[in-house]
Amino acid sequence: MSQITVTGGKPLKGRVQLKGAKNLVTKAMVAALLGDSPSILKDVPQISDVEVVKNLLTLHGVKIEFGNDGVMHLDPTNVKSAHMVDIDAHAGSSRIPILFCGPLLHQLGEAFIPDLGGCHIGDRPIDFHLEVLRNFGAVIEKQPNGIRISAPEGLKGAKVSLPYPSVGATEQVLLAATRAEGITELSGAAIEPEIMDLIAILQKMGAIISVDTDRVIRIEGVPHLSGYTHRALFDRNEAASWAAAALATQGDIFCEGARQPEMMTFLNVFRKVGGAFEIHDDGIRFYHPGGELHPVVIETDVHPGFMTDWQQPLVVALTQAKGLSIIHETVYENRFGFTDALVQMGANIQIYRECLGGTPCRFGQRNFYHSAVISGPTPLKAAEIRVPDLRGGFSHMVAALAAEGTSLVTNVQLISRGYEHFLQKLTDLGADFTYTE
Ligand code: EPZ
């Protein structure tokens, strides 16, 4: 288990280079499975989620070359079934394997998906995914260590309606429908920029997909897709994380590769809290302009709302704002576990079962602690912290960097699931820490 001893109180200042979004790149890699010729994906970050998907694709016969330049070549021309034991070795390491279903059913007629991993921020069921696949004609068999899926008569286009605009289930539909026979109409779709980028990739491959108003996506199935060449959309979650780190440590961070259009909702909130930013052609500069930070009321939501992945790092900055901030988490029912460590460090945060934003959400009256009230400013003091999940872990690191004294942060390898060269970036930003494997 890797750990960091970090001495806080030093503003983070400098530049970080963003690569492609974790939540797009991994799906783009799976999309390459649908092609009958090689694909080239650019700006691929070196993170462990990419490694997991790379290993799973390799097990299925995809030839992958991935250099230090961030360019990945994926050759799916010899796709084959993988041994169950080998697939099973990846159980619990990521949520992406569930997206292999459609492409594997098209290529091989069957798929075995191991038990899923990912951050423990709620139940994270896969019922929408399975229902979607059944709509396309897939037969699903639950097994002790995963699920076996087959499509004896091939996948057929279908009318699908999602009960909630799930990112993963929307991607499931896209990856299953592009080569299914006939037309698919998906209503209640997620429309995150990462999904739009996946649609752009599929269109490059030969798919016919239109995004209509009101979360409706129409896909006309085609029998074959070719490979693609694509530069991945930048990681806006990473940009928001470093922006919050700049604010919490009174620093100044230039996020190279960040773009305004995909970050507008975040930028509005960042400004309301008292942060400053400058939009440049090659990135966005986020900084603390001096003076007090202001409290805010935020409800996390699906795009174009304020992303759930942005709240954890921002909460650390809000502990330094003068007054009461409220965050109503409406995407995941259990995403405030990370606040315990912040309270231990001196933050004043209370979590509630009630919907404390303006809108009642599907978690209200269901015993989920999904609203948080943060009262500030409270100085943060050093502590011993164990990283619980990806974004929560990043926020703990930020808290340790903002706190007075020397903190011990363990389990930090979890952060490398989603943040490329995390330790190097901290060094470049002037953080004072030592790392032990
Ligand atoms: C993606 O998760 C991201 N992960 C998450 O990022 C992100 O927080 C989330 O989308 C929302 O933007 C990846 O892209 C790998 P969902 P996903 O399906 O697709 C419920 C990060 O830190 N649901 O949109 O798994 C679910 O429980 C991570 O980078 C069902 O009930 O999210 C949740 O409450 C964490 N049944 C809501 O929908 C299902 O079958 C939204 O989940 C599927 C989802």
Boltz pocket constraint, residues with backbone or C-beta under 6 A from the ligand:
constraints:
  - pocket:
      binder: B
      contacts: [[A, 22], [A, 23], [A, 24], [A, 95], [A, 96], [A, 119], [A, 122], [A, 123], [A, 124], [A, 125], [A, 126], [A, 127], [A, 128], [A, 129], [A, 130], [A, 164], [A, 165], [A, 166], [A, 167], [A, 168], [A, 169], [A, 190], [A, 237], [A, 307], [A, 308], [A, 309], [A, 330], [A, 331], [A, 332], [A, 333], [A, 390], [A, 391], [A, 418]]
      max_distance: 6.0
